[in-house]
C-alpha cells in the first residue's frame, strides 16, 4: 500500500474553506468533516477550529473522466504530420495500431500511472478506463487472465486515482461479424473469453473501495447483436455500459449499409437504451436519435479535445441541453488532460458552428461555466458509477484552486467558474483530495519524478526505436 492509499482511521478530519461549491451552490466560511473517506458534515458561516486543515483557495468538487484509453497517451502529439491529403480518424488509427504493437505489460503500467498522476493534477479523481489492450503483440492471451487489466489497476492504486474499469469486448473489424485485421490482434476476445476476463477483473477489484467495474462494447462494428445480448444477460444489471458510437460519418454509413439503421437508432431499437448506458462521442445524430438519447437518460460521453484533434465533428450540444440531456467529459486519446480545455472546447465548438455566443446553458442556469461544470459532474458520476460532489455521504473528493491567481482571488462566486474556464491557461488546481487522502499537494504528486523518468523511456521506445 502506497502513501496515496493510506488507510482511513476512525478519527474525523476537519477542513475549512473560505469558499466552497457545495451541491446547493456556493457557500462562505465552510467547515466540513471527512470520516472513512466520505463527507461527514458541512456547516457554513463558521470560523475555523484548531484542528482544521485550512484550505488556501476556493474548494470545488472533482470530476469523473468518463472516457480514457490510457495506452494512447504515449502517442499524443505524434500524429500531427500530414501523410495524406485526406487524413482522418482512420489514418490516425493506422499509426495507433503500429505503436500499440510495441507495448509490454510493464509499459502499459508506466503509461497509465503517469497518465493518472496528470489527471489527478487536473482535478479528475475517477476515470472510466475503456480498456481494450488485452493480449500480446501476436494476439496470444497472457498466462494470467487479465494481465493487462491488472497493470491498469496497479497504476490506479499507485497513483491514487479512482478507477471505473471498463474491460472491452472487441471481436470483429466491421458490421456483420467481419474478421478482425492484424492490427487488432491484441484487442480481440470471444464472448466466452470476455466473460472470463470480466469475472477476473471483478475478483481483483473486490477489495478496492474507490474502484468500480463496468461493461463495455468497443463499437457496433466490433460486436454482434447476440454478443451484446449474452453479455448483458450474463453480467450484473447495476453497472454502467459503455460503447463508442456514431463518432465518424463512415461508421454511420456502414451501419446503414448493414442494417438500414443508423448506430444510435439500431442500438435503441434492437437492444434498448436506459440510464446505464454511456454513448461515447455520439457525434453524428439525427434529431430523432438525439431526442432518444435525452429521453433514455443515457449519458453522452463527450471528448471535445480528442474529437477536435481527430476531426470527428461537433456534437449537437445546444439542442441536447434544451432537452435536458445528460453528458460527461472524457480525455479519450489524451491530447489534453485539462478539464478547462475540455469544457472550453465543447462550448467554443458550439459557438463556431452557430456563430453565436453563450450556447451551453439551461433555463435554470444561465452562467455557461457553472452549467458546464455542473453537467460534467453529474454526467461523470452517472457514467462512472460514483458519487462525487460536496455533500454529506459522498466520497470525499475535492480540489482547491490557486488563490494567488488574480482571477481566482478577485472574482466573486458568481463569476469564478467562468473566469477559471474561459480566462486562464495555466493549471490552477493546487490541491486534490481523493477519499480524504491528500493526493496532490501544492501542485505535486509524491511519485511524479520517478514516474516521469519511466514514462520518458517508454515514449522513446514506443515512438523512436525500431
C-alpha positions as CSV (number, residue, x, y, z in Angstrom):
1,X,0.0,0.0,0.0
2,X,1.4,3.4,-1.0
3,X,1.2,6.7,0.8
4,X,-1.5,7.6,-1.8
5,X,-3.7,4.9,-0.3
6,X,-3.3,5.4,3.4
7,X,-5.9,3.5,5.5
8,X,-8.7,5.6,6.8
9,X,-8.9,5.7,10.6
10,X,-11.9,6.2,12.8
11,X,-10.9,9.7,13.6
12,X,-12.6,12.6,11.7
13,X,-10.7,15.0,9.6
14,X,-11.8,18.6,9.6
15,X,-11.3,21.2,6.9
16,X,-12.1,24.9,6.5
17,X,-12.7,26.8,3.2
18,X,-13.4,30.5,2.8
19,X,-15.5,29.5,-0.3
20,X,-16.7,26.1,-1.4
21,X,-19.0,24.9,-4.2
22,X,-21.5,22.7,-2.3
23,X,-24.2,20.7,-4.0
24,X,-26.6,23.5,-3.0
25,X,-24.3,26.2,-4.5
26,X,-21.5,28.5,-3.4
27,X,-21.1,28.9,0.3
28,X,-18.8,31.0,2.5
29,X,-16.8,30.1,5.6
30,X,-17.4,26.4,5.2
31,X,-16.4,23.9,7.9
32,X,-16.6,20.3,6.8
33,X,-15.5,16.9,8.0
34,X,-14.4,13.6,6.5
35,X,-14.8,10.2,8.0
36,X,-13.9,6.8,6.5
37,X,-13.3,8.5,3.1
38,X,-16.7,10.2,2.9
39,X,-18.0,13.6,3.7
40,X,-19.4,13.5,7.2
41,X,-20.8,17.0,7.8
42,X,-21.0,20.6,6.4
43,X,-21.5,23.8,8.2
44,X,-21.5,27.3,6.7
45,X,-20.7,30.7,8.1
46,X,-18.3,29.2,10.6
47,X,-14.9,30.1,11.9
48,X,-12.0,27.6,11.6
49,X,-11.3,25.5,14.7
50,X,-7.9,24.5,16.0
51,X,-8.0,21.0,14.5
52,X,-9.0,22.2,11.0
53,X,-6.9,21.9,7.9
54,X,-7.4,25.4,6.4
55,X,-7.6,25.2,2.6
56,X,-6.0,28.1,0.8
57,X,-8.3,28.7,-2.1
58,X,-11.8,28.0,-3.4
59,X,-12.9,24.4,-3.0
60,X,-14.6,22.6,-5.8
61,X,-15.9,19.0,-6.4
62,X,-13.6,16.9,-8.6
63,X,-15.0,15.3,-11.8
64,X,-15.0,11.8,-13.2
65,X,-13.3,11.5,-16.6
66,X,-15.8,9.3,-18.5
67,X,-13.6,8.0,-21.3
68,X,-9.9,7.0,-21.4
69,X,-7.6,4.8,-23.5
70,X,-4.6,5.0,-21.3
71,X,-2.1,3.5,-23.7
72,X,-2.8,6.2,-26.3
73,X,-1.2,8.8,-24.1
74,X,2.2,7.7,-25.4
75,X,1.4,8.9,-28.9
76,X,-0.2,12.2,-28.0
77,X,1.1,14.9,-30.4
78,X,2.8,12.4,-32.7
79,X,0.2,12.2,-35.4
80,X,0.2,15.9,-36.4
81,X,2.1,15.4,-39.7
82,X,0.2,15.2,-43.0
83,X,0.7,11.8,-44.6
84,X,-2.4,12.0,-46.8
85,X,-4.4,14.9,-48.2
86,X,-7.5,13.2,-46.7
87,X,-6.0,12.5,-43.2
88,X,-8.8,11.4,-40.9
89,X,-9.6,9.3,-37.8
90,X,-8.9,6.2,-40.0
91,X,-5.3,7.3,-40.9
92,X,-4.7,8.2,-37.2
93,X,-5.9,4.7,-36.3
94,X,-3.3,3.1,-38.6
95,X,-0.5,4.9,-36.6
96,X,-2.1,3.8,-33.3
97,X,-2.1,0.2,-34.4
98,X,1.7,0.3,-35.2
99,X,2.6,1.9,-31.9
100,X,0.5,-0.5,-29.8
101,X,2.5,-3.5,-31.1
102,X,5.5,-2.3,-29.1
103,X,3.9,-2.1,-25.7
104,X,4.6,-4.6,-22.9
105,X,2.5,-5.0,-19.8
106,X,5.1,-3.1,-17.8
107,X,4.9,-0.3,-20.4
108,X,1.1,-0.2,-20.1
109,X,1.5,0.2,-16.3
110,X,4.1,3.0,-16.7
111,X,1.9,4.9,-19.2
112,X,-1.2,4.6,-17.1
113,X,0.4,5.6,-13.9
114,X,1.9,8.8,-15.3
115,X,-1.4,9.5,-17.1
116,X,-3.4,9.1,-13.9
117,X,-1.0,11.4,-12.0
118,X,-1.5,14.0,-14.6
119,X,-5.3,13.5,-14.5
120,X,-5.3,14.0,-10.7
121,X,-3.3,17.2,-11.1
122,X,-6.1,18.4,-13.4
123,X,-8.9,17.7,-10.9
124,X,-10.1,14.3,-12.3
125,X,-10.4,11.7,-9.4
126,X,-12.2,8.9,-11.2
127,X,-11.5,7.6,-14.7
128,X,-13.6,5.4,-16.9
129,X,-10.8,3.3,-18.4
130,X,-12.1,1.9,-21.8
131,X,-9.6,-0.9,-21.7
132,X,-9.1,-3.0,-24.9
133,X,-5.4,-3.7,-24.9
134,X,-5.7,-7.3,-23.7
135,X,-3.1,-9.6,-25.3
136,X,0.5,-9.9,-26.5
137,X,1.6,-8.5,-29.9
138,X,0.6,-11.7,-31.7
139,X,-2.8,-11.7,-30.1
140,X,-1.9,-14.6,-27.8
141,X,-3.5,-14.5,-24.4
142,X,-1.2,-13.9,-21.4
143,X,-0.8,-16.7,-18.9
144,X,-2.7,-14.8,-16.3
145,X,-6.3,-13.8,-17.3
146,X,-6.5,-10.0,-17.2
147,X,-2.7,-9.4,-17.1
148,X,-3.1,-6.1,-18.9
149,X,-6.1,-5.1,-16.9
150,X,-4.1,-5.8,-13.7
151,X,-1.5,-3.3,-14.9
152,X,-4.2,-0.6,-15.2
153,X,-5.5,-1.5,-11.7
154,X,-2.0,-1.3,-10.3
155,X,-1.4,2.1,-11.9
156,X,-4.6,3.4,-10.4
157,X,-3.6,2.1,-7.0
158,X,-0.1,3.6,-7.1
159,X,-1.3,7.0,-8.3
160,X,-4.3,7.2,-6.0
161,X,-6.8,7.5,-8.9
162,X,-10.3,6.1,-8.6
163,X,-10.9,3.7,-11.4
164,X,-14.0,2.6,-13.2
165,X,-12.6,-0.3,-15.2
166,X,-14.4,-1.0,-18.5
167,X,-12.9,-4.2,-20.0
168,X,-13.9,-4.1,-23.6
169,X,-15.4,-6.8,-25.8
170,X,-13.9,-6.4,-29.3
171,X,-14.3,-9.3,-31.7
172,X,-14.7,-8.0,-35.3
173,X,-13.4,-5.4,-37.7
174,X,-16.7,-4.4,-39.2
175,X,-20.5,-4.7,-39.1
176,X,-21.9,-8.2,-39.6
177,X,-19.1,-10.0,-37.7
178,X,-16.3,-9.3,-40.2
179,X,-13.0,-11.0,-39.3
180,X,-10.5,-8.8,-37.3
181,X,-7.4,-7.5,-39.1
182,X,-3.8,-8.0,-38.0
183,X,-3.6,-4.6,-36.3
184,X,-6.4,-5.5,-34.0
185,X,-4.9,-8.8,-32.7
186,X,-4.1,-7.5,-29.2
187,X,-7.7,-6.4,-28.7
188,X,-9.7,-9.4,-29.7
189,X,-11.8,-11.6,-27.4
190,X,-14.6,-14.1,-27.9
191,X,-17.7,-13.7,-25.8
192,X,-16.6,-16.5,-23.6
193,X,-13.1,-15.2,-23.1
194,X,-14.5,-11.7,-22.4
195,X,-16.8,-13.0,-19.7
196,X,-13.9,-14.8,-18.1
197,X,-11.9,-11.6,-18.2
198,X,-14.7,-9.7,-16.7
199,X,-15.1,-12.2,-13.8
200,X,-11.3,-12.0,-13.2
201,X,-11.5,-8.2,-13.0
202,X,-14.4,-8.4,-10.7
203,X,-12.4,-10.5,-8.2
204,X,-9.4,-8.3,-8.4
205,X,-11.4,-5.1,-7.8
206,X,-13.4,-6.6,-4.9
207,X,-11.2,-5.1,-2.1
208,X,-10.7,-1.7,-3.7
209,X,-13.4,0.6,-2.3
210,X,-12.9,3.5,-4.7
211,X,-12.8,1.3,-7.8
212,X,-15.8,0.2,-9.9
213,X,-16.4,-2.2,-12.8
214,X,-18.5,-1.7,-15.9
215,X,-19.4,-3.5,-19.1
216,X,-18.0,-2.3,-22.4
217,X,-18.5,-2.9,-26.1
218,X,-16.0,-1.3,-28.3
219,X,-18.5,-0.3,-31.0
220,X,-21.3,-1.8,-33.0
221,X,-18.9,-2.6,-35.8
222,X,-16.8,-4.7,-33.3
223,X,-19.6,-6.9,-31.8
224,X,-22.7,-8.6,-32.9
225,X,-26.3,-8.4,-31.5
226,X,-26.1,-12.0,-30.0
227,X,-22.8,-11.0,-28.2
228,X,-24.3,-7.8,-26.7
229,X,-27.4,-9.7,-25.6
230,X,-25.4,-12.5,-24.0
231,X,-23.1,-10.2,-22.1
232,X,-25.9,-8.1,-20.8
233,X,-27.8,-11.2,-19.7
234,X,-24.7,-12.7,-18.0
235,X,-23.4,-9.8,-16.0
236,X,-24.5,-7.5,-13.2
237,X,-27.5,-5.3,-14.1
238,X,-26.4,-2.4,-11.9
239,X,-23.2,-1.4,-13.6
240,X,-22.6,1.1,-16.3
241,X,-22.4,0.1,-20.0
242,X,-20.1,2.0,-22.4
243,X,-19.8,1.9,-26.1
244,X,-18.2,4.1,-28.9
245,X,-21.0,5.2,-31.2
246,X,-21.6,7.4,-34.2
247,X,-18.1,9.0,-34.0
248,X,-17.5,9.1,-37.7
249,X,-19.6,9.5,-40.8
250,X,-18.1,6.3,-42.3
251,X,-19.4,4.4,-39.3
252,X,-22.9,5.8,-39.8
253,X,-22.8,4.9,-43.5
254,X,-21.5,1.4,-42.8
255,X,-24.3,0.9,-40.2
256,X,-26.9,2.0,-42.7
257,X,-25.5,-0.3,-45.4
258,X,-25.5,-3.3,-43.0
259,X,-28.8,-2.9,-41.2
260,X,-30.7,0.0,-42.7
261,X,-30.5,1.8,-39.4
262,X,-28.1,4.4,-38.0
263,X,-25.9,3.3,-35.0
264,X,-27.9,5.0,-32.2
265,X,-31.2,4.1,-33.9
266,X,-30.1,0.5,-34.1
267,X,-29.0,0.3,-30.5
268,X,-32.2,1.8,-29.3
269,X,-34.4,-0.4,-31.5
270,X,-32.6,-3.7,-31.2
271,X,-31.1,-3.6,-27.6
272,X,-32.7,-0.7,-25.8
273,X,-31.2,2.4,-24.1
274,X,-31.6,3.5,-20.5
275,X,-29.6,5.3,-17.8
276,X,-27.0,2.6,-17.5
277,X,-25.5,3.4,-21.0
278,X,-22.7,5.8,-21.8
279,X,-22.7,6.6,-25.5
280,X,-19.2,7.8,-26.2
281,X,-18.9,10.6,-28.8
282,X,-22.4,10.1,-30.3
283,X,-21.4,12.9,-32.7
284,X,-23.4,12.3,-35.8
285,X,-27.1,12.1,-34.8
286,X,-30.4,12.8,-36.4
287,X,-32.9,14.9,-34.4
288,X,-34.8,11.7,-33.5
289,X,-31.6,9.9,-32.3
290,X,-30.6,12.9,-30.2
291,X,-34.0,13.1,-28.6
292,X,-34.0,9.3,-28.0
293,X,-30.7,9.6,-26.0
294,X,-32.1,12.5,-23.9
295,X,-35.3,10.6,-23.1
296,X,-33.5,7.5,-22.2
297,X,-31.3,9.4,-19.7
298,X,-28.2,7.7,-21.2
299,X,-25.0,9.8,-20.9
300,X,-23.4,11.2,-24.0
301,X,-19.7,10.7,-23.3
302,X,-18.1,13.7,-25.0
303,X,-14.4,14.1,-25.6
304,X,-14.1,17.6,-27.1
305,X,-10.3,17.9,-27.5
306,X,-9.9,14.4,-29.0
307,X,-12.9,14.9,-31.2
308,X,-11.4,18.1,-32.4
309,X,-8.0,16.5,-32.9
310,X,-9.4,13.7,-34.9
311,X,-11.7,15.9,-37.0
312,X,-14.7,13.9,-35.8
313,X,-17.3,16.6,-35.9
314,X,-19.3,18.7,-33.4
315,X,-21.9,17.2,-31.1
316,X,-25.3,18.8,-31.2
317,X,-24.9,20.2,-27.7
318,X,-27.3,23.2,-27.8
319,X,-30.4,21.1,-28.7
320,X,-29.2,18.4,-26.3
321,X,-29.1,21.0,-23.4
322,X,-32.5,22.2,-24.3
323,X,-33.8,18.6,-24.0
324,X,-32.0,18.2,-20.6
325,X,-29.7,15.6,-22.0
326,X,-27.1,14.1,-19.7
327,X,-23.4,14.3,-20.7
328,X,-19.9,13.9,-19.2
329,X,-16.4,14.6,-20.5
330,X,-13.5,12.4,-21.2
331,X,-10.0,12.9,-22.4
332,X,-10.0,9.8,-24.6
333,X,-6.7,9.8,-26.5
334,X,-5.2,12.3,-24.1
335,X,-4.0,15.1,-26.4
336,X,-5.2,17.2,-23.4
337,X,-5.5,16.4,-19.7
338,X,-7.3,19.6,-18.8
339,X,-10.9,19.9,-17.5
340,X,-10.7,23.6,-18.5
341,X,-9.8,22.8,-22.1
342,X,-12.4,20.0,-22.5
343,X,-15.2,22.3,-21.3
344,X,-13.9,25.3,-23.2
345,X,-13.6,23.4,-26.4
346,X,-17.1,22.0,-26.0
347,X,-18.6,25.5,-25.7
348,X,-16.4,27.1,-28.3
349,X,-17.2,24.4,-30.9
350,X,-20.9,25.2,-30.5
351,X,-20.2,29.0,-30.9
352,X,-18.1,28.4,-34.1
353,X,-20.8,26.3,-35.6
354,X,-23.7,28.6,-34.7
355,X,-21.8,31.9,-35.0
356,X,-23.3,33.0,-31.7
357,X,-22.0,33.3,-28.1
358,X,-23.0,31.6,-24.8
359,X,-24.5,28.4,-26.2
360,X,-24.4,25.7,-23.4
361,X,-26.7,27.0,-20.7
362,X,-30.1,25.9,-19.3
363,X,-33.1,27.9,-18.2
364,X,-32.3,27.3,-14.6
365,X,-28.6,28.1,-15.0
366,X,-27.7,30.8,-17.5
367,X,-24.0,31.0,-16.4
368,X,-22.2,29.0,-19.1
369,X,-19.3,28.0,-16.9
370,X,-21.5,27.0,-13.9
371,X,-23.7,24.9,-16.2
372,X,-20.8,23.2,-17.9
373,X,-19.2,22.2,-14.6
374,X,-22.5,21.0,-13.0
375,X,-23.4,18.9,-16.0
376,X,-20.0,17.4,-16.4
377,X,-20.1,16.5,-12.7
378,X,-23.5,14.8,-12.9
379,X,-22.8,13.0,-16.1
380,X,-19.4,11.8,-14.9
381,X,-21.0,10.4,-11.7
382,X,-23.6,8.5,-13.7
383,X,-21.3,7.1,-16.3
384,X,-18.6,6.1,-13.8
385,X,-21.0,4.9,-11.1
386,X,-19.6,7.2,-8.4
387,X,-20.9,9.9,-6.2
388,X,-18.7,13.0,-6.4
389,X,-19.8,16.4,-5.1
390,X,-19.6,18.3,-1.9
391,X,-22.5,16.8,0.0
392,X,-22.8,14.5,3.1
393,X,-22.3,10.8,2.3
394,X,-20.4,11.3,-1.0
395,X,-16.9,10.2,-1.4
396,X,-14.6,12.9,0.0
397,X,-13.0,14.0,-3.3
398,X,-12.4,17.7,-3.7
399,X,-9.9,20.2,-5.2
400,X,-8.5,23.6,-4.2
401,X,-7.9,26.3,-6.8
402,X,-4.8,28.5,-6.5
403,X,-6.0,31.7,-4.8
404,X,-2.8,33.6,-5.8
405,X,-4.1,33.9,-9.4
406,X,-5.8,37.3,-9.8
407,X,-8.9,35.9,-11.5
408,X,-9.4,33.5,-8.6
409,X,-8.6,35.9,-5.8
410,X,-10.7,38.8,-7.2
411,X,-13.7,37.0,-8.6
412,X,-17.0,36.8,-6.8
413,X,-18.6,33.4,-6.6
414,X,-21.0,34.1,-9.5
415,X,-18.1,34.7,-11.8
416,X,-15.4,32.3,-10.5
417,X,-16.1,29.3,-12.7
418,X,-16.5,31.5,-15.9
419,X,-13.2,33.2,-15.1
420,X,-11.4,29.9,-14.5
421,X,-12.8,28.1,-17.5
422,X,-12.6,31.0,-20.0
423,X,-9.8,33.2,-18.9
424,X,-6.9,31.1,-17.6
425,X,-4.4,28.8,-19.3
426,X,-2.1,27.6,-16.6
427,X,-3.2,24.8,-14.3
428,X,-4.7,26.3,-11.2
429,X,-5.6,23.1,-9.4
430,X,-3.3,23.3,-6.4
431,X,-4.5,20.5,-4.1
432,X,-6.6,17.4,-4.7
433,X,-8.1,15.0,-2.2
434,X,-9.3,11.5,-3.0
435,X,-11.5,9.8,-0.4
436,X,-9.9,12.2,2.1
437,X,-6.3,11.5,1.1
438,X,-4.2,14.5,0.1
439,X,-3.1,13.1,-3.3
440,X,-1.9,16.3,-5.0
441,X,-0.2,18.7,-2.6
442,X,0.8,22.2,-3.8
443,X,0.6,21.1,-7.5
444,X,2.8,18.0,-6.8
445,X,2.3,14.2,-6.5
446,X,4.7,12.2,-4.3
447,X,5.7,9.8,-7.1
448,X,5.8,12.2,-10.1
449,X,9.6,12.4,-10.5
450,X,10.2,8.7,-10.8
451,X,7.1,8.2,-12.8
452,X,8.1,10.8,-15.4
453,X,11.5,9.3,-15.8
454,X,10.0,5.9,-16.5
455,X,7.4,7.4,-18.9
456,X,10.1,9.2,-20.8
457,X,11.8,5.9,-21.6
458,X,8.6,4.3,-22.7
459,X,8.0,7.2,-25.1
460,X,11.5,6.8,-26.6
461,X,11.0,3.0,-27.1
462,X,7.5,3.2,-28.5
463,X,7.9,6.2,-30.7
464,X,11.5,6.3,-31.8
465,X,13.1,2.9,-31.6
466,X,12.6,0.3,-34.3
